[in-house]
Every structure is written in structure tokens, then in C-alpha cells.
Amino acid sequence: MNLIIWRTALLSIATLCAATGFFSSAHAAATTYPLTIANCGQPVTFDKAPEKTVSIGQGMTEILYSLGLADKIVGTAVWVGPVLPAYAEVNRAIKRLADNDPSFEAVVGQEPDLVAAEFEWHVGAEGSVGKREQFAGLGIRTYVSPADCVAKVNASGGDGVRKELFTMELIYREIAELAQIYDIQDRGDALITTLKKREADAVASLAGTAKDLPIAFWFSSKEVQGDAFIAGKNSAPAYILKTLGARNVVSTEEEWPLVGWETIAEANPAVIVIATMDRRRYAADDPKVKIDFLERDPVTSQLDAVRNRHFVAMDAQSMNPTIRTIDGLETLAAGIKSFGIAE
């Protein structure tokens, strides 16, 4: 069985078990409405569980699917690549408002009672889709992933600056809050337990042998030969590296700073993680283009990672703060182990 399908099947099983009462509900009290949640600096009050949700951001959508809430979603938008295989069928049945940013009118047209967004740049103070106040004025509640606002400053037009290291606890908080909002706490508990187990298993597979291994995460570049979007020191990839004991070659607080290859060459990464995606917004979105550049450029071709072809292909969504961050952790752990370069 394909490894990714196997992993996502486990998530589906955990969700199904929770939904059918396999897990004890003794530890998960039912939601009492009205429920008020402090979300990204704003109180959001729910009089009942949402019935019609528009999900903006693939990471947000996949969390809702993993919680068994596909029947509550009336529209999705902002997709980087294919949905997790376990949810391909349900995803096909749900209206896709846009591959990228949907219009405010398209979202409101679905008559949602909740708009759930992965990023503040879509729904926030300068939201490209709409401001939270605009939705509130129409009686539509909004929820933004805590991973995009806790200890993070989101500037207009950029990925933002993260002041503290991202951790999966932010995703677990998101899962728990959504489970409370929809009154499905047992499903939330089951999903969190599954993710934590997978994380612990990935760490154990290296047994601390990746200590201080220098690694770079390359998402993309506007121009192939120009500066590259490399994961910053507090990003989701940085969490993956710290969890495995490896070292990030970038020290800036920007989420995805543009870094020159001469600077990266000074750090001489032993491994380069290459983002894969269906998106073709930038010239270097294609992983084949990335590797071709690395092997042909006179500077990058001399890097240890390039000379030894220590490339780890990783789905771009695994580099974002999502449930797929655990996929990324597993992928990098397996890659390091296969190279035989860990101590």
C-alpha cells in the first residue's frame, strides 16, 4: 500500500472510531452553547454548531475533513496540490470556489454561517478575500488558524514574521477548538492522539543521530537563478528540524525569507529539502527545475547536498503549519536515514 495512503487511512480510521463512539466520551464534555472562543485577538461566539462552512486554505480544509466534517463544508478555496488521498472522493463532491483566492462575493454567495481560514492574509485586517468585520456585518462568523497569528506578525503581501518557533501544539489547539465549535470533541482527541504517536515514532526512528546536521528547505523562487524562498528559523520546517535534532541554515525570523545562494553556500547544507507542488506560480515551483539549477549553477553545484545528491522531495503542504507537518517530519526522517549520513 502507498505509504501516504496508509497514513491518511489511519487518520480516517481514527476519525471513524471517534464518530461511532469507539473512543470513550468520558473525558470529552459536550459543548455548551453559546460558546465564545478567543481567536487571533478577537472573540467569536457560536450559538450552535455551524451547519454551512466555507474553508479557505488547503490546510484548514484537510483538518475539517480529518475531523469528519465534510458534510458541513459548502465551499473550499486556495489549493497548493491534491487533497490527502483519503479525502479525494468527498472533496470532489464539494464546490471549489477558486484554486487561489476566492472573491468576497463568491464566499458570501454560499450563505455560510462560518468562514474558516488558514491564513490571516485571506481573512484578516487586510484580508485579500475579506476582513473579519465584513463577514461579521453579515452575521457570518470567522475562524483563523492559531498557527498563523500566535507570536506572528502578518505584513501585507508577505508570509509574515514569526517571533517564536512554530510547534505542533498550535495545530493541536486548532483541532481541539474546531472540535469544540462543532461539538465533536472525541474526534478531535482521536486525531491529536494519532498525530502525536506518528511524531514520536518518526523521532524514535533516528534515535538522535541527526544532531546538528545542516539542512535547508527550498520552497520556490520567483526567478530560478535569483534568491530562493528558504524556511526561516521559526517556521514549520524549523520545527521539523528541531524535533529531529537537525540544524536550520537560516537564522532570520521571516517565515520564508528570500536568501541568496552565496549565503546558503557559506552554510553548506548536507541535505536540501525540495518542495513539490502542482502550483506553477513561480519559475522554480517545479521540483525538476530546482534540481536542474542546483546541479548546473557554479555555486550551488559545489554544495555537499548537491554533490552527494542528498535531496529530499517533500510535498509543499508539509512545509506549512498544518497536520501535514507530521508527514514532513516523517519524510525527512526517512530521507536522512536512507542517506546514511546521520551520526
C-alpha positions in Angstrom: 0.0 0.0 0.0 1.2 3.5 -0.8 2.7 5.0 2.3 0.8 8.3 2.1 -2.5 6.5 1.6 -1.7 4.2 4.5 -1.0 7.2 6.8 -4.2 9.0 5.7 -6.2 5.8 6.1 -5.1 5.7 9.7 -6.4 9.2 10.2 -9.7 8.2 8.6 -10.0 5.1 10.9 -9.3 7.3 14.0 -11.9 9.8 12.9 -14.5 7.0 12.2 -13.8 5.3 15.5 -14.4 8.6 17.3 -17.6 9.3 15.3 -19.0 5.9 16.1 -18.2 6.1 19.8 -15.3 3.6 19.8 -13.4 6.0 22.0 -14.8 6.8 25.4 -16.5 10.1 25.7 -16.0 10.3 29.5 -13.0 12.7 29.0 -14.7 14.9 26.5 -17.6 17.0 27.8 -20.2 18.2 25.3 -20.1 21.8 24.1 -22.3 24.2 26.0 -23.6 27.0 23.7 -23.3 29.9 23.5 -19.5 29.2 23.1 -17.1 32.1 22.9 -13.5 31.4 21.7 -10.7 33.9 21.6 -9.4 33.6 18.1 -6.4 35.7 16.7 -7.2 38.6 19.0 -11.0 38.5 18.5 -13.8 36.9 20.5 -16.0 34.7 18.3 -19.3 33.4 19.7 -21.2 30.4 18.5 -24.9 29.9 19.4 -24.8 26.4 17.9 -22.5 24.2 15.8 -22.0 25.6 12.3 -24.1 24.0 9.5 -22.5 25.6 6.5 -18.8 26.3 6.4 -16.6 27.8 3.7 -13.0 26.7 4.1 -10.2 28.9 2.7 -6.8 27.2 2.7 -6.0 23.6 1.9 -4.5 23.0 5.4 -7.7 24.2 7.1 -9.9 22.1 4.7 -7.9 19.0 5.4 -8.2 19.4 9.1 -12.0 19.7 8.7 -12.0 16.6 6.5 -9.9 14.7 9.1 -12.5 15.6 11.8 -15.3 14.1 9.7 -16.9 17.5 8.8 -17.0 17.3 5.0 -20.8 17.3 5.2 -20.6 20.8 6.8 -18.5 22.3 4.1 -20.2 24.2 1.3 -17.2 25.5 -0.5 -13.3 25.5 -0.5 -10.5 27.6 -1.9 -6.7 28.1 -2.0 -5.2 24.8 -3.1 -1.5 24.1 -3.5 -1.8 20.5 -4.6 -4.0 17.4 -4.5 -6.1 16.8 -1.3 -5.0 14.0 1.0 -5.8 10.7 -0.8 -8.2 9.5 1.9 -10.5 12.5 1.2 -10.3 12.6 -2.6 -13.9 11.3 -3.0 -15.5 13.7 -0.5 -13.5 16.6 -1.9 -14.8 16.1 -5.4 -18.4 16.5 -4.1 -17.7 19.9 -2.6 -17.8 23.1 -4.6 -14.3 24.6 -5.2 -14.8 28.4 -5.3 -11.3 29.0 -6.6 -7.9 27.4 -6.8 -6.4 30.5 -5.3 -8.1 33.5 -3.5 -11.9 33.5 -3.9 -13.8 36.7 -4.1 -15.8 38.0 -1.1 -18.9 37.7 -3.2 -18.2 34.0 -4.0 -17.7 33.2 -0.4 -20.8 35.0 0.8 -22.8 33.5 -2.0 -22.6 30.1 -0.3 -24.5 31.6 2.6 -22.1 30.2 5.2 -22.5 30.6 9.0 -18.7 30.1 9.4 -15.7 31.0 7.2 -12.6 29.1 8.4 -9.3 30.4 7.1 -5.8 29.0 7.2 -4.1 32.4 6.8 -4.8 36.0 8.0 -3.8 37.4 4.6 -7.0 35.8 3.3 -9.3 36.7 6.2 -7.9 39.4 8.5 -7.1 43.1 8.9 -6.1 43.3 5.3 -7.7 40.2 4.0 -7.5 39.6 0.3 -10.8 37.7 0.5 -12.4 39.9 3.1 -12.0 41.5 6.5 -13.4 39.8 9.6 -15.6 42.8 10.2 -17.1 42.5 6.7 -18.2 38.9 7.4 -19.4 39.8 10.9 -21.6 42.6 9.4 -23.4 39.9 7.5 -23.8 37.6 10.6 -21.0 35.3 9.4 -18.5 34.1 12.0 -14.9 33.7 11.1 -12.1 31.5 12.5 -8.4 31.7 11.6 -5.8 29.1 12.3 -3.9 30.0 15.6 -0.8 28.8 13.8 -0.9 32.0 11.6 -1.4 34.5 14.4 0.1 33.4 17.7 3.5 35.1 18.1 3.4 36.0 14.4 3.2 39.4 12.6 1.5 39.2 9.2 2.5 42.0 6.9 0.6 42.9 3.8 1.7 40.9 0.8 4.2 38.6 2.6 4.4 35.4 4.6 4.9 37.3 7.8 7.4 37.3 10.6 7.3 34.5 13.3 8.6 35.7 16.7 8.6 32.2 18.3 9.2 28.8 16.9 6.1 27.2 15.5 5.1 24.0 17.2 2.5 21.4 16.5 0.8 22.4 19.7 -0.7 25.3 17.7 -2.2 22.7 15.3 -3.4 20.6 18.1 -5.0 23.7 19.6 -6.8 24.4 16.3 -8.1 20.8 16.1 -9.3 21.0 19.7 -11.0 24.4 19.1 -12.7 23.2 15.9 -13.9 20.1 17.7 -15.4 22.2 20.4 -17.0 24.5 18.0 -18.7 21.6 16.2 -19.3 19.6 19.4 -17.2 16.6 18.2 -14.6 16.6 21.0 -13.9 12.8 20.8 -13.0 13.1 17.1 -10.6 15.9 18.0 -9.0 13.9 20.8 -8.6 10.9 18.5 -6.9 12.9 15.7 -4.5 14.6 18.1 -3.5 11.2 19.6 -2.8 9.8 16.2 -0.7 12.7 15.1 1.3 12.7 18.3 2.0 9.0 18.0 3.3 9.4 14.5 5.6 12.3 15.5 7.1 10.3 18.4 7.7 7.3 16.1 9.5 9.5 13.5 11.8 10.9 16.1 12.5 7.4 17.5 13.4 6.2 14.0 16.5 8.4 14.0 17.3 7.9 17.7 19.0 11.3 17.9 21.5 10.6 15.1 20.7 13.7 13.1 22.2 16.0 15.7 23.3 19.4 14.2 23.0 18.2 10.6 22.7 21.4 8.5 19.6 21.3 6.3 17.9 23.8 4.0 14.2 23.8 3.0 13.7 25.4 -0.5 10.1 26.2 -1.2 10.5 28.1 -4.5 12.0 31.2 -6.2 10.5 34.0 -8.2 13.3 33.6 -10.7 15.2 30.3 -10.9 18.6 31.9 -10.7 17.5 34.5 -8.2 17.2 34.5 -4.4 15.3 31.5 -3.0 12.4 31.2 -0.5 14.2 29.3 2.2 12.5 28.3 5.5 13.1 30.8 8.4 14.3 29.9 11.8 10.8 29.8 13.4 8.8 28.2 10.6 7.1 24.8 10.4 10.2 23.3 8.7 12.3 24.7 11.5 10.1 22.8 14.0 10.7 19.6 12.0 14.5 20.2 12.1 14.5 20.9 15.8 12.3 17.9 16.6 14.7 15.7 14.7 17.8 17.4 16.2 19.0 18.8 12.8 20.0 22.4 12.2 18.4 25.1 10.0 20.9 27.0 7.9 18.8 30.2 8.1 18.5 32.4 11.1 16.0 35.1 10.1 12.6 35.4 11.7 10.8 35.8 8.4 8.6 32.8 7.6 10.0 32.3 4.1 12.8 34.9 3.6 14.4 35.3 0.2 18.0 34.2 0.6 20.9 34.4 -1.9 22.6 31.1 -2.8 26.0 32.6 -1.9 24.7 32.9 1.7 23.4 29.3 1.6 26.7 28.1 0.2 28.5 29.5 3.3 26.3 27.3 5.5 26.9 24.3 3.1 23.8 22.2 3.9 24.2 18.5 3.9 20.6 18.0 2.8 18.3 20.2 0.7 14.6 19.6 1.1 12.8 20.3 -2.2 9.2 21.4 -2.2 6.9 19.6 -4.6 3.6 21.1 -5.7 1.1 21.3 -8.6 1.2 25.1 -8.4 3.2 26.8 -11.2 3.0 30.4 -10.0 6.8 30.9 -9.9 9.5 29.7 -12.2 11.0 27.4 -9.5 7.7 25.8 -8.4 8.7 22.7 -10.5 11.0 20.4 -8.4 12.8 19.3 -11.6 13.7 22.9 -12.3 15.0 23.3 -8.8 17.3 20.3 -9.0 18.5 21.2 -12.5 19.5 24.6 -11.3 21.3 23.2 -8.2 23.4 20.8 -10.3 24.3 23.3 -13.0 24.9 26.5 -11.1 28.7 27.0 -10.4 27.9 28.0 -6.8 25.2 25.5 -5.8 26.8 22.6 -7.6 29.6 22.6 -5.0 27.3 22.2 -2.0 27.7 18.9 -0.1 24.0 18.2 -0.5 24.2 18.7 -4.3 27.4 16.8 -4.9 26.0 13.8 -2.9 22.5 14.3 -4.3 21.1 14.4 -0.9 17.7 15.8 -2.0 14.5 15.1 -0.1 11.3 15.7 -2.1 8.6 17.0 0.2 5.0 18.0 -0.5 4.7 21.8 -0.2 1.8 21.4 2.2 4.1 19.6 4.6 6.2 22.8 4.8 3.2 24.8 6.0 1.9 24.7 9.6 -0.7 22.0 9.1 -1.5 18.4 10.0 0.9 17.6 7.1 3.8 18.9 9.1 3.9 15.5 10.6 4.1 14.0 7.1 7.1 16.3 6.5 8.7 15.1 9.7 8.3 11.5 8.7 9.6 12.2 5.2 12.7 14.0 6.3 13.5 11.4 9.0 13.2 8.6 6.3 15.4 10.6 3.9 18.2 11.2 6.4 18.2 7.6 7.4 18.4 6.5 3.7 21.4 8.7 3.0 23.3 7.1 5.9 24.8 10.4 6.9 23.4 10.6 10.4 25.9 10.0 13.3 
